[in-house]
């Protein structure tokens, strides 16, 4: 499967399914052979009972034909009880073989189906990761998890619970009907009398079920979204004591989901009852006609038994076709949701001539850069600045000034809609995405840690790092001291988000991870804004080591960060309102003075102050 997800999403459904079947063509061929064997064994199953009824119990009227009669006489000495035992044992052996073939076919079916689900999940997970940051910001995590966890089963339901059962049912129908024709043409034709009624029921059922199934999947996805939303903000829920409120919301939404699912189940049950009623009516009609043939001597009791068995084998597939077609609606709804996700263009779609950023120095330049969000909101206007290796450029501005968006253009989380972002003189859009990001280290305001060991979290910066390199990075980040006091030191397991560690400890691990990555470009989203003064000083000492020789872009929320910068950019409304060093901006830019006053002494931006007071408070 070398085609892109977008190309797959545009394929006809049958071709899309075949693309997942192709790697398992051997298993599919084996499954087809086993299902064919099941059909053949099923065709033989009524005959032992016919032989017992006609040739053993009524031996005088229907003796065994030659050469079976001679062989059985030799084996049993002509005793009917011995013949009965042989025929019954043959029937039992036939049933046992059929059971084992069916069991093995079920194993192969589940094996191939689960492998296809795993492949689809892996590709869907890969594609979701490849989608741009804007998609993940605007789309719920619960919806993505639902598509991977539930909708991915569409491929198995379509193939293993859809295509194969339908193919088996149609083949069984053809075989059994052909055999019925050889036994009694009238009965065979009567067996088809129910097909028009089954077709009308099926047509009505499928038409009404399709939209309902799609609706159920949507609201089930939203229910899962509610769960993720609550547990991701559980500290807030508990701090406001809103557990009963959230439980009530979950129950109300869950009742809607439950009601919709019960309605669909009732519709399926009702449809099954209607199909069963039609099959019973057809069987009764055939039994009346077949019984009259027995009474008139045109058919034996054994023949009628075979006919009724085959009739069940005909109606069974017809009912299965109807039931499976209904089940397919859920699978088709899931497949549409998966293919809709695959239709989204990932950010890692690169130009054919994209290059690897090998041995870059980290020389960053913004050239008349503008940016609009997909909804048309203008965020950045004509941004021009440069940052050289060894320099630290700080970004300051009010909330919504565009600071985070600006730094997000460097690692290509977003693409500039105007102008260019250059790294070492090359537009970042000409670099391959993942190799470019390997050259950039980020330290976020809220450190992100995964469940696992301390070493696993540090090694996330460089997956092939040795234990010695991990410890060296931890020492440089002033993290080794607290790690060495943990129960298992670097092998100590931590929970998701680093529960059990203080904010300063989590941040030092984040800095150590960036040090271990050893990237030429460093982006800091004010990593000390939530720390106390002692922790801040420790983290700052680690960051000073980390910045050495690197190009550093920092989003500054504290005056201590601003004072360390080689150049400060003051953003206002998506534009650079001023730039310079700390002392220069204090003298020349009123917005900067007001921000510094607030950062240093906590005064409101709306509180009037003289220029001298602002400068003095900022310098203090």
Buried (B, 14 or more C-beta within 10 A) or exposed (E): EEEBBBEBBBBEEEEBBBBBBEBBEEBBEBBBEBBBBBBEBBBBBBBBBBBBBBBBBBBEEBEBEEEEBEEBBEEBEEEEEBBBBBBBEBBEEBBEEBEEBBEBBEEBBEBBBEBBBEBBBEBBBEBBEBBBEBBEEEBBEBBBBBBBEBBBBBBBBBBBBBBBBBEBBBBBBEBBBEBBEEBBEEBBEBBBEBBEBBEEBBEEBBEEBBEBBBBBBBBBBBBBBBBBBBEEEEEEBEEEEBEEEBEEEBEEBBEBBEEBBEEBEEBBEEBBEBBEEBBEEBBEBBBEBBEEBBEEEEBBBBBBBBBBBBBBBBBBBBBBBBBBBBBBBBBBBBBBBBBEBBBBEBBBEBEEEBEEBEEBBBBBBBBEBBBBBEEEEBBBBBBEBBBBBBBBBBBBBBEEBBBBBBBBBBBBBBEBBBBBBBBBEBEBBBBBBEBBBBBBBBBBBEBBBEEBBBBBBBBBBBEEBEEEBBBBBBBBBBBBEBBEEBEEBBEBEBEEBBEEBEBBBBBBBBBBBBBBBBBBBBBBBBBBBBBEEEBBBBBBBBBEEBBEEBBBBBBBBBBBBBBBBEBBBBBBBBBBBBBBBBEBBBEEBEBBBBBBBBBBBEBEEEEEBEEEBBBBBBEE
